[in-house]
């Protein structure tokens, strides 16, 4: 699973994802310089590190490289969420706590996403949709003993 990107790595990848085309170090540098003072060699090193880590691929163009994202920001975010969730000692409680932190707009986006994947697993998707509708109540599995999941951190 991916490690979270560092601050500068994230700033660079944000541009690569937003522009959605092959980019040069110079293009990223010029855009970053609108927000902060940064050296060409720093951006070049970060982009090389992102290439070594597998976040971008690069193709030579003259004496420079053009970098392209290997995956989307959505895929990156999903992998981070999955990693965090899968390391929980109580995944159901973690999901309920996460749903409780969501804004109404985020819960609506989650409902839409559940509808998209619902055909894969009708019962599982319905349980998630119910948990999102009422974030304070944990989803109950069929044949549940009535025991509630532990609160995160307890």
Secondary structure, DSSP 8 states (H G I E B T S, - for coil): ------HHHHHHHHHHHHHTS-B-HHHHHHHHTTTS---HHHHHHHHHHHHHTTSEEEEEETTEEEEEESS-HHHHHHHHHHHHHHT-S-HHHHHHHHHHHS-HHHHHHHHHHHHHHGGG-HHHHHHHHHHHHTTTS----TT--S-----TT-
